[in-house]
Amino acid sequence: MKELNIAPLSDWGLSSKRPIIISGPCSAESEEQVMTTVLGLKDVDIIRAGIWKPRTRPGSFEGRGKVALPWIKAAGEAIGKPVAVEVATREHVEDCLKAGIDILWIGARTTVNPFSVQEIADALQGVDIPVMVKNPVNPDLQLWIGALERVNRAGITKIAAIHRGFSSYNETVYRNKPMWEFPVELKRLFPELPLFNDPSHICGNTHLLGQVAQKALDLEFDGLMIESHCNPKVALSDAAQQVTPDELKVLLSKLVIRKVSTDFKDNQLDDFRSQIDRIDHYLIQILKERTEMVKLIGEYKRENNLTILQNNHWDRVIQNRLQSAIQIELNTDFVKAIFDVVHKESIRLQNGILNQQTKEKEGEE
């Protein structure tokens, strides 16, 4: 994994407080709407607004276009805050730079297309401007990393990632499933990369905003991007997920900001972690013992010409394990996920043993 050349958030000219709050309307609909909304957001750190709106189907409101760039720039200047705009093409980048936009972001529908990201990266050559990259619509960590790398190779060091959730065919309470494991893994790979959460697009409504925002902060995200509109009921896009500036203040006031670095008396946290280390090493030893037993079973199946998959037996096994989990009050989804991975590895190992037998026979022939 190649390293990214990342400048700290402090280089963006922002306050050092956490979390950094980005807010503003989903779409810049009119000069009056933008200014009215932004004047109510004096306490946020960055103002955002959609100028070009990529819509799923034609006929929906697709934004006012570059005519709206002066609106958001003037609104930001009115409260002394930088402004951010989504870009999807070289022309968008050029228009934003001419208008003096302070921060750009690449949306989820663009991140999914390396050609589009590269076009934007090429337009950014020689420019010193912060760029935020939203995760792709589909859950693909490598696409997300690839977009960040393309922007970084263009010479942009003030980069950040925005987690806005992922599309799913399964119905959930979310507009886009959070799938927290993706941003967590991204942060593990690139600890210095600023990471923002977009609860508005994850939730698709205002009811779950606080819950998702709190979880993001508990996972040490650096900030939040939350859509705000002076009158959400008449918004031309994503009306259900926007809050008023006053509602945003209430939402933010209820968030618990926990310490990023901890210093517990008597090193209690270190003691807990030492115990976890011991248990993890025990788990690894147990997995090793199970793996050796799986190999013996694979050898037996090879010698007796048995198939690898015996679904009826595995169904009984998994039901037995889940019942054991219920008895000791373990989360059954968690236990099933573990055993699904264990089963997959068992099949891989046994398949390798049978393939070796096939190769040996081919060698004899």
C-alpha positions in Angstrom: 0.0 0.0 0.0 1.5 3.3 -1.1 1.6 6.2 1.3 -0.3 9.4 0.7 1.3 12.8 1.1 -1.3 14.3 3.5 -1.2 17.8 5.1 -2.9 18.1 8.5 -6.3 19.8 8.8 -4.6 22.7 10.5 -3.1 23.6 7.2 -6.6 24.2 5.8 -6.9 27.4 7.9 -9.6 25.9 10.1 -10.0 26.0 13.9 -8.3 23.2 15.9 -11.6 22.1 17.5 -13.2 18.8 16.9 -15.4 18.0 15.2 -15.2 20.2 12.1 -18.7 20.9 11.0 -19.5 21.3 7.3 -23.1 22.5 6.5 -25.3 24.2 4.0 -28.0 23.4 1.5 -28.1 20.3 -0.6 -28.6 22.6 -3.6 -28.1 26.3 -4.2 -31.6 27.1 -5.4 -31.6 30.9 -5.3 -29.4 33.7 -4.1 -31.8 34.5 -1.3 -32.1 30.8 -0.2 -28.4 30.4 0.0 -27.8 33.6 1.9 -30.7 33.1 4.3 -29.5 29.6 5.1 -25.8 30.5 5.5 -26.5 33.4 7.8 -28.0 30.9 10.3 -24.8 28.8 10.1 -22.3 31.2 11.6 -21.0 28.6 14.1 -20.1 26.0 11.5 -16.6 25.7 10.0 -17.2 25.2 6.3 -20.2 26.1 4.2 -21.3 23.7 1.5 -23.8 23.8 -1.4 -24.5 21.7 -4.5 -24.1 23.7 -7.7 -24.2 20.8 -10.1 -26.5 17.9 -9.0 -26.0 14.5 -10.6 -29.5 12.9 -10.5 -30.5 9.3 -11.1 -33.0 10.2 -13.8 -33.4 13.2 -16.1 -36.1 15.7 -15.2 -35.1 16.1 -11.6 -33.6 19.4 -10.4 -29.9 19.2 -11.5 -28.7 22.5 -9.8 -28.4 26.0 -11.1 -24.9 25.5 -12.5 -22.1 28.0 -12.4 -24.4 31.0 -12.1 -24.8 29.9 -8.4 -21.1 30.0 -7.6 -21.1 33.7 -6.7 -24.1 33.1 -4.4 -22.3 30.6 -2.2 -19.0 32.6 -2.3 -20.8 35.8 -1.2 -22.7 33.9 1.6 -19.4 32.4 2.9 -17.8 35.8 2.9 -20.8 37.3 4.8 -20.0 35.1 7.8 -16.2 34.7 7.2 -16.3 31.0 6.4 -14.7 29.0 3.5 -17.1 27.4 1.0 -17.1 23.9 -0.5 -18.6 22.7 -3.8 -18.9 19.3 -5.5 -17.2 18.9 -8.8 -17.5 16.2 -11.4 -15.8 17.5 -14.5 -12.7 19.5 -15.6 -15.1 22.4 -16.4 -16.6 22.3 -12.9 -13.0 22.6 -11.4 -12.1 25.5 -13.7 -15.4 27.3 -12.9 -14.9 26.9 -9.2 -11.3 28.1 -9.3 -12.3 31.2 -11.3 -15.1 31.9 -8.7 -12.6 31.6 -5.8 -14.3 28.5 -4.2 -12.1 27.5 -1.2 -12.7 23.7 -1.1 -13.8 21.1 -3.6 -15.3 17.6 -3.1 -15.7 14.7 -5.4 -19.1 13.0 -5.1 -19.9 9.3 -4.7 -21.2 9.0 -8.3 -17.9 10.4 -9.6 -15.5 8.5 -7.3 -16.8 5.3 -8.8 -15.4 6.3 -12.2 -11.6 6.4 -12.4 -11.7 8.3 -15.8 -13.8 11.1 -14.2 -11.5 11.3 -11.2 -8.4 11.4 -13.4 -10.0 14.2 -15.4 -10.5 16.2 -12.2 -7.0 15.4 -11.0 -5.5 16.6 -14.3 -7.4 19.9 -13.9 -6.0 20.3 -10.4 -2.3 20.1 -11.4 -0.4 23.0 -9.9 -3.3 24.1 -7.7 -3.2 24.4 -3.9 -6.7 23.7 -2.8 -8.3 21.2 -0.3 -10.1 18.4 -1.9 -12.4 15.9 -0.2 -13.3 12.6 -1.7 -16.6 10.8 -0.9 -16.7 7.0 -0.9 -17.9 5.4 -4.2 -21.6 4.5 -4.4 -20.7 0.8 -4.2 -18.7 -0.7 -1.3 -15.3 -0.8 -2.9 -12.4 0.3 -0.7 -9.9 0.2 -3.5 -11.9 2.5 -5.7 -12.0 5.0 -2.8 -8.3 4.7 -2.2 -7.6 5.0 -5.9 -9.5 8.3 -6.2 -7.6 9.7 -3.2 -4.3 8.6 -4.8 -5.2 10.2 -8.2 -5.9 13.5 -6.5 -2.8 13.2 -4.3 -0.6 12.5 -7.3 -1.8 15.7 -8.9 0.0 17.5 -6.1 -3.0 18.0 -3.8 -1.8 17.3 -0.2 -4.8 18.9 1.6 -7.0 15.9 1.1 -9.8 14.3 3.1 -12.2 11.4 2.8 -16.0 11.6 3.3 -18.0 8.6 4.3 -21.5 8.9 3.0 -22.6 5.2 3.0 -23.1 2.7 0.3 -26.0 1.7 -2.0 -27.6 -1.7 -1.2 -30.3 -3.8 -2.8 -31.5 -4.8 0.6 -34.0 -2.5 2.4 -32.7 -0.9 5.5 -33.6 2.0 7.8 -30.8 3.9 5.9 -30.8 5.6 2.5 -27.2 4.3 2.2 -25.9 1.6 4.4 -23.1 2.9 6.7 -20.9 -0.2 6.4 -18.6 1.3 9.0 -15.9 -1.3 8.4 -14.9 0.6 5.2 -14.0 4.0 6.7 -12.5 2.3 9.7 -10.2 0.2 7.4 -9.4 3.3 5.4 -8.3 5.1 8.6 -6.2 2.1 9.6 -4.4 2.2 6.3 -4.0 6.0 6.3 -4.0 7.2 9.9 -3.1 10.8 8.9 -6.0 11.1 6.5 -8.8 13.5 7.7 -12.1 11.6 7.8 -15.5 13.2 7.7 -19.0 11.6 8.0 -22.0 12.6 6.0 -25.0 11.4 8.1 -27.4 13.2 5.8 -26.8 10.9 2.8 -26.5 7.8 5.1 -29.8 8.5 6.7 -31.9 10.0 4.0 -34.1 11.5 6.7 -33.5 13.7 9.8 -34.6 11.2 12.4 -31.4 9.2 12.5 -28.9 12.0 12.0 -28.0 12.3 15.6 -27.5 8.6 16.0 -25.2 8.3 13.0 -23.3 11.5 13.8 -22.6 10.3 17.3 -21.3 6.9 16.1 -19.0 8.7 13.7 -17.6 10.8 16.5 -17.2 7.7 18.7 -15.1 6.2 15.9 -12.9 9.3 16.0 -14.0 10.9 12.7 -12.6 14.4 12.3 -15.9 16.0 11.4 -19.4 15.9 10.0 -21.1 17.1 6.8 -24.8 17.8 7.5 -27.2 19.4 5.0 -29.1 22.4 6.2 -31.8 24.5 4.4 -33.7 27.6 5.6 -37.0 25.9 4.7 -36.5 22.1 4.0 -40.2 21.6 3.2 -39.8 23.4 -0.1 -36.3 22.2 -1.0 -35.8 21.2 -4.6 -33.7 18.2 -3.7 -33.3 15.8 -0.8 -35.9 17.7 1.3 -36.4 14.8 3.7 -32.7 14.8 4.9 -32.1 18.5 5.5 -32.5 20.4 8.8 -32.9 24.1 9.5 -30.0 26.0 10.9 -31.7 26.1 14.3 -32.4 22.3 14.2 -28.7 21.8 13.4 -27.7 23.7 16.5 -29.9 21.5 18.6 -28.5 18.3 17.0 -24.9 19.4 17.5 -25.6 20.4 21.1 -26.7 16.9 22.0 -23.5 15.2 20.6 -21.0 13.8 23.1 -17.5 14.7 22.2 -15.2 12.1 23.7 -11.5 12.3 24.2 -9.4 11.0 21.3 -6.4 10.2 23.5 -7.1 8.6 26.9 -5.0 8.7 30.1 -6.7 6.5 32.7 -5.4 6.4 36.3 -3.5 3.2 37.1 -3.3 2.4 33.4 -6.6 0.6 33.5 -7.1 0.8 29.7 -3.7 -0.7 29.2 -4.6 -3.5 31.5 -7.8 -4.2 29.6 -5.8 -4.2 26.3 -3.3 -6.6 27.7 -6.0 -9.0 28.6 -7.5 -8.7 25.1 -4.0 -9.4 23.7 -3.8 -12.6 25.7 -7.3 -13.7 24.6 -6.5 -12.9 21.0 -3.3 -15.1 21.1 -5.4 -17.9 22.6 -8.0 -17.5 19.7 -5.2 -17.8 17.2 -3.9 -21.0 18.8 -7.5 -22.4 18.8 -7.8 -21.5 15.1 -4.5 -23.2 14.4 -5.8 -26.4 16.1 -9.0 -26.3 14.2 -7.2 -25.8 10.9 -5.1 -28.9 11.6 -8.2 -30.9 12.3 -9.8 -29.6 9.0 -6.8 -30.8 7.1 -7.1 -34.3 8.7 -10.8 -34.3 7.6 -9.7 -33.3 4.1 -7.2 -36.1 3.9 -9.9 -38.6 5.1 -12.3 -37.3 2.4 -9.6 -37.7 -0.3 -8.8 -41.2 0.8 -12.5 -42.2 0.8 -13.4 -40.3 -2.3 -15.9 -38.0 -0.5 -17.1 -34.6 -1.6 -16.0 -31.5 0.2 -19.4 -29.9 0.7 -21.9 -31.8 3.0 -24.5 -29.1 3.5 -26.8 -31.1 5.8 -24.0 -31.6 8.2 -23.0 -27.9 8.1 -26.6 -26.8 8.7 -26.7 -28.9 11.8 -23.3 -27.6 12.9 -24.2 -23.9 12.5 -27.6 -24.3 14.3 -25.8 -26.0 17.2 -23.2 -23.2 17.4 -26.0 -20.5 17.3 -27.9 -22.3 20.1 -24.7 -22.3 22.2 -24.3 -18.6 21.5 -27.9 -17.9 22.6 -27.3 -19.7 25.9 -24.4 -17.5 26.8 -26.0 -14.3 25.4 -23.7 -13.8 22.4 -24.9 -11.9 19.4 -26.0 -14.6 16.9 -25.2 -12.5 13.8 -21.7 -12.0 15.1 -21.3 -15.7 15.8 -22.7 -16.7 12.4 -20.4 -14.3 10.6 -17.4 -15.8 12.3 -18.4 -19.4 11.4 -19.2 -18.4 7.8 -15.6 -17.2 7.5 -14.3 -20.4 9.3 -16.4 -22.6 6.9 -15.1 -20.8 3.9 -11.5 -21.3 5.0 -12.2 -25.0 5.7 -13.6 -25.5 2.1 -10.5 -23.7 0.7 -8.1 -26.0 2.6 -10.0 -29.2 1.7 -10.3 -28.1 -1.9 -6.6 -27.7 -2.0 -6.1 -31.2 -0.7 -8.3 -32.7 -3.4 -6.7 -30.6 -6.1 -3.4 -32.0 -5.1 -4.7 -35.5 -5.5 -5.9 -34.5 -9.0 -2.5 -33.2 -10.0 -0.9 -36.3 -8.7 -3.1 -38.5 -10.9 -2.4 -36.2 -13.9 1.3 -36.7 -13.2 0.9 -40.5 -13.2 -0.8 -40.3 -16.6 
